[in-house]
Amino acid sequence: MIVALVAAFALVYIAIALEHPIGVTKAASALIGAGLLWTIYALSTGDQDKVAHELTETVAVTARIVFFLFGAMTIVEVIDTHDGFAVVTSRIRPRSLVGLLWLIALVTFVLSAILDNLTTTIVMVSLIRKLLDRRSDRVMFASVVVIAANAGGAWSPMGDVTTTMLWIGGQVSALGIVWALFPASAVNLLVPLAVASPQFAGRSFSQGPESSVSTTPPFERNLMFFLGIGVLVLVPAFKQWTHLPPFMGILFGLGILWLAGELLHRKRGSERTTTVAHALSRIDHSSIVFFLGILFAVATLEHAQILAGLADWLDRTAGRQDVIVMSLGLLSAIVDNVPLVAASMSMYSLSQFPTDSFVWEFIAYCAGTGGSILIIGSAAGVAAMGIEDIKFGWYLRRISWLALLGYFAGAAVYLAQHHWLN
């Protein structure tokens, strides 16, 4: 069974990577992979009750992420249909591409710690589409946003789902993770940013044609922008206050935004293009379906204990915790980092490694930033891939080595910091 599951996942992964050469959309490959892997797992296991229970768990976990992605993308589209991003773009002062690149990256880094890396990526990539008219520039900027969002999410308990898992599980504390990982996360961004900047030296940027003229009244534009951003910002606070999962907060906020839009436009015709219903038709449904398929496919590797077995093999083979954790981080670029972190949490105990121990902090950094190495290695990357249609091969050739430089540089900073403080 294990060989069949690994082989099937490898084939699906190759099909996703070669989406354009083979002419098969990645969403279709992901769905076929999910169905194939679960079929192999169900037939090999033979325990219908066990498989049904695990599938139910997978549906619950996956639905939380997909609902959140659906709500966040819709809110961004509502802001977009009201020309809300003009509130930001009209205030952007840098006229050079280098200055704009640094501004976008640093804003993303900070915002992803306040919101989360997925929502921030959706917002910032949508903003880039309004700022730049050259696709080659937009794709490069969107890729830097992925690195910045994952780096910013790693040092905040709310910024990345894996860090949140460790925080809720008691492996790290909120202040402890900020103190421990901020320097490493900053270096993870600054190194690739510095290396990528020279290619834009001496160039000014021209805004996209849609960003220069806004037909939406200023009051409507400002109201929907600040209300939409306010909903996104308050989702972590909603989670803390109610202890409900983030997707419930994002859907609640979407309902409030929908109500505001209906009241704002209730005297207009039903064919208006600023409604939430219209925004729902504009979101990239194929990227959501792709994300759904990938999560279901990876879940079979988790339920079959393949990921846990891999972590155990690394423990016996490598021996050194820093090497093991860095390897897991590199692996998170290929498979979802959530089951990898879950397997790590199961492999090590709090009695062995107490709260804010080296292992937990380093896992948070490596799992959070390792996903930047490949475009499908993180939720932020998948979102950017769907919005801007970033090619897997292009990202592999142009961005992966930059992300890898940042990954190792940040890891070196954390290891040096840990050695110095201890």
N, C-alpha and C positions, 0 to 999 in steps of 0.2 A: 504493500500500500504506500509506504513512504516513498519508494522509488517512483511509483506512478504519479503521486502528488507533486513531487519535486519536478519531474519531467514535464508534467502538464503545466505547472506554473511557469517553468522556463520557456515553454513554447508560447504561452500567452504573453509573457514579458517581451519576447522577441517580436511578436506580432505588434505589440503596442509601440515598441521602439521603431519598427519599420512601417509604421502606419501609412506614410505617404508613398514609399516605393511599392508596397503591395496593394495599395488602393483600398484598404479596409479601415474604416474609422476605428479609433481606439475605444470608443464606447461599445461597439459591437464585440471587439476582442475581449474587453473586460467582462461583459455579460456572458459570453460563451465560456470564458475561463471560470467565472463563478459557478455556472451550472455544471461544467465538466468536473471541477474539483470537488464540489459537493456530491455529485453523483458517484465519483470514485470513492470518496470517503464513506458515503452511506452504504454502498454495496460491499465495501471491504470490512466495515465495522460490523454490520449485521444486527446491531442493536438499535431498533427503530425508536425506542423511547429515549435513548441517550442522544441520538442524532437530532431528534425533534427538539429536545430540551436545549441542546447546543445551538441549533438553528434559531430558536426563539431568542436566546441570549444575543446572538449575532444581530438579529433584526433590531432588537432594542438598542444595542450599542450603535449600530450603523444609522438607525433612524435619528438618533440624537444629533449626529454629525451632519447628516444630509438635511435635516430640517433646519439646522442652524445655517448651513450654507445657502439653502433656498431662501430663508428669510433675509439674510445679509445681502445676498445678490439682488433681491427684490427692492430692498430699501435703497441700495445704491442706484438702481435703475429709476426709482421714483425721484431721487435727488437729480439725477441726470435729465429726466424728462422736463424738470422745472428749471433747467439750466443752473442748478444749484452750485455746480463746481466753479461757475464764474465768480462766485464770492471769493474763492481762493485764487483762481488763476489771474484775476484782475489785480491782485495784490503781490504777485510774484515779481520781484525786481531783477534778479539776475538775467542778463541778456546773453551770457556765454553758456554753452552746453556744459562746460566743466562746473561752473557755479550752480547750474540747475541740477546737475547730477548729484552733487554733494548735498544740496538742500533737500532734494527728494529722498535721498538715502538716510539722512539724519532725522528727518521728520518721520520717516517710516520706522526707524529704529526706536524712537521714543514712543510713537503712537502704538506700535505693536505690543509694547509693555503695558500700556494703559487698556487697550482693547484686547486684541489677540492677533497672532500673526496672520490668520486666515482673513478676518474682516479687514485688517489693515491693508493686506495685499489687494483685496477687491477694490477698496477705496482708492488706493494710490495708483493702481494700474488704470482704473477708470479715469483718474485725474490726468495721467500721462497721455491718454488718448485725446484729451481735450487740449493738451499743451503742445504736442508735437505732431507735425503732419507727415514726417518721413518715417516710414515703417521700420527701417533699419535702426533708427535711433530709438523708436518706441520699444522694440524688442530688447535692445540692449538695456534700456532703462528699466523695463519690466523685470529683466533677469536680476539686475542689481537690487530691485525692490524685494525679490524673493530672498536674496541673501540677507538684506537688512531686516526684513520681517522675521526671519527665523533667528537671526542673532539677537534681535530685540526681544523676541518672545522667550528666549532661553533663560534670561536672568530675572524674569518676573513670574510669580506664582500663577498669574492669570494669563500670561502671554502665550503659552503653548500647552496643548493638551497633556503632553507627557510631564511637564513641570507641574501642572495642576494635579495630575495623578499622584506624583510623589508628595506634593504638599498635602493633599487630602489624606493620603495614606500615612502621614506622619514621618516620612523619610527626610523631609526638609522643612524648615520653617520659612515664613514669608520674608523676614528681615535677613535671615541667614543666607538664603539663596541670592538675594539682591547683592549683599556684600561680597559673597564668594564669586559670583559669575559676571558681575558687571564689567570688570576689566577685560576678562577673556572674551566676552561677547563683543565688546567695543573693538578689540583688536581683530576679531573674526570679520567684522565689517570693514574696518579701516584699511586692512592690507589689500583685499581685492579692489576696494574703491580707489586706493592710490595707484594701483597697477593699471586699472582700466581708464583712469582719467586722461593720460596723455593722448589717447586716440581722439579725444574731443577738443584738444587744445587749439585755441585760435578760432574756433567756430562759434558763431552765434546761433540762436535757435529761432525758428519761426513757428508761431502757434498754428494749430489746426484751424481750418476755416470756420468750424462751428464754435470755437472759443472766442472769436472776435466780436460776434454779434449775438445778443440775447433778446429774444422776443417776449420773454416772460416778464411781467411786471416785477419791479424790485421787491415789493412786499411779499409776493408769492414765492419768489426765488429765495429770499432770505429765510422766510418762515419754514419752507420745506427743507432747506439745507440744514439749518440749525436744529430743527426738530429731528430730522433723520440722523444727524451726527450725534445728537443728544441721546437718542435711543440706543445707538451702538455703544456709546461711552458708558451708559448706565447699566448695560447688561451685566458686567461683573458685580456691580453693587446689588443688582436684583438677585443674583445668585447668592451673594453673601447674606442678604437679608432674609430671603425665603428658603434658601437651601435647595431650591429647584434647579434643574439642569439649565445651562445657558440657552438651549434652543427654545425653552418656554419663555424666557425673557425676550428673545429676538422676535418670536411670533406675537407676543403681547405688544411689543413696540410697533411691529408692523401693523397690527390692528389699530393702534392709536394714530399712526401715520395715515392709514387708509381713511379713518374717520375724519381726520383733519382735511385730507384732500377732497372728500365728498362734500364736506361743509363749505370748503373754499370754492368749489366749482359747481355747486348744486344748481345754479341758475344757467349753466351752459348745457349744450346739447350732449347727447349720449355718445357722440362720435369723437369727443375730445381725446387728445393723445396724452393728457397729463394724469390720467387715472392710474390707480394701482393695477387695475385689470389690464391696462395697456402695458404697464411695466412688466407684468407677469409674462406677457407674450414676447418680451424682448430679452429676457434672461437666457443664458446659454444652457438649455436643458440637456444637451448632449454631454456637457462637462459634469453635470450633476449625476447623470446616468453612469458615466465613466467612473466617477468617484464611488458610486454605489457598488459597481461591479468589482472594483479593486478591493474595497473593504471586505466584501463577501469572499473573494478569492483568498485573500490573506488570512481570513479567519479560519479557514480549513487547516492551514499550516499551524495555527495556534492550537486548535482543538486536537490535532493529530500529534501534538507534543513535539513537532519538528523544531520549532523555535526554542522551546525549553531545552531540548536535547542538544541543539547547537550551542546554547549558552553553557550547558554543562560540559560539552566537549572543549569549548574554549577555556573553561576553568581548569580542566585537566591537562590541556596541551600547553597553553601559554604560561599559566601559573601566576604571572604578574597581573595585578588588578588594573593598572593603568593601560597595559596592552590590551587586556580583555575589553575594557570599556571603550577604548578607541576603536577597536575592531567592531564592536556593536554599533558605534556611531557611523562607521563606514557602511556597515550592513544596512543601516536605516535609510541609506540613499537608494537601496534596491527594494526593500520591503517596508511596510508601514512601521513607523517607530513606536506606535502604541502597543502592539503585541510584544515587541522587543523589550520595552520598558516593563510591561506586565510580567514577562518571563523573568526579567532581572529581579523584580520585586519578589517573585516567588522563589527565586534561587537563593537570595540572601535574606537574612532575617534582621529585624531591628535589634535583637539581642546580640547579634554578631556585629552589626554596624548600626550604632545609634543614630538618632536624628542629626542631620547636618554633618554626617561623616563624609570622608573623602569620596567613597564609592558613589553615594547618592548624588552629591553635587556634580561629580564628573559625569555621571550618567545623564543628568539633566542637561549639561552642556553638550555632550557628544550626540545624544539623541535629538536634541533640539536643533543643532546646527549641521549635523551630518547629512540631513535630508536635502540641504542646498546643493549637494554635489551633483545630483541628477534632478532634472525638472519634475520627475514623478516621485521624488523622494520625500515630499512633504505636501501637506494640504495647501500651503501657500503656493508651491510650485504648480500643483494641479490646477488651482484657480487661475493663476497667471497664464498657464498653458491654454486653458479654455477661453479666457477673455481675449488674449492677444494672439492666439493660434501659434504659439512658440513651438518650433519643431524640435523633437527629441534630439536628433542628430546635430542640429545647429547648436543647441545648448551644450551638448557633450563636447563639441569641438571648441566652442568659444568661451564657455562660462565654467564648466566643471573644474578645470585646472585652477581658475581663480578662487572658486569656492573651497577647493582642496587646500590651497595656500592659506586662506583664512582659517580653515578648520585646524590645521596643524599649528599655525601661529597662535591662535587662541588657546589651544590645548597646552602649548609650551608656557604661555603666560600663567594659566591656572596652576600647572604643575610647579612652576617656579614660585608662585605666590603661596601655594600650600606648603612647599618645602621651607620657605622662608618664615612663615608664620608658625610652623610646627618644629 
